[in-house]
Amino acid sequence: MRSSTKSRQDEYLARVNALYSDAEKWIEGTDLEVSRGTMELDEEALGRYAAPTLTIQDAQGKKVADLLPVGAQIIGAEGRVDIVGRLDRNHLLYLPPKEAGVRRSFKGMGEAGWYWIGETRLRRVHRLAQELFLDLLSEVSDYDVG
């Protein structure tokens, strides 16, 4: 495996782990619990590698949602993780910092980080933070995170 491939994998995995750490903090004070697991990703340019998953459960151990890595090779982004519940799925994209002279594909993009595309047709993104994360979690699962 080329070192640039390993470096891209490592960078993506670090971003995913940071997202999961944020998610764990965001659900503190709720009746939800989290557990981490792993799954295998197979990307054409990056090959096969193990990636972390995050499962969110209620106090009775019933699954509310999973955060599942999709890959680092995403058109217009540098990574994707899906929030998957029994009702729906939402995509979180890691958007890199804006480069000089490069036109932005999305409206609402500030600094580098994890974003959710709210209006697909409008290409409007929203920076992921606690309130948005909990709203998305409720949307995909119909679980009242209150």
Buried (B, 14 or more C-beta within 10 A) or exposed (E): EEEEBEEBBEBBBEBBBEBBEBBBEBBEEBEBBBEEEEEEBEBEEBEEBEBBBBBBBBEEEEBBBBBBBBBBBBEEBBBBBBBBBEEEEBBBBBBBEEEEEEEEEBEBBEEEBBBBBBEEEEBBBBBBEEEBBBBBBBBBBEBEBE
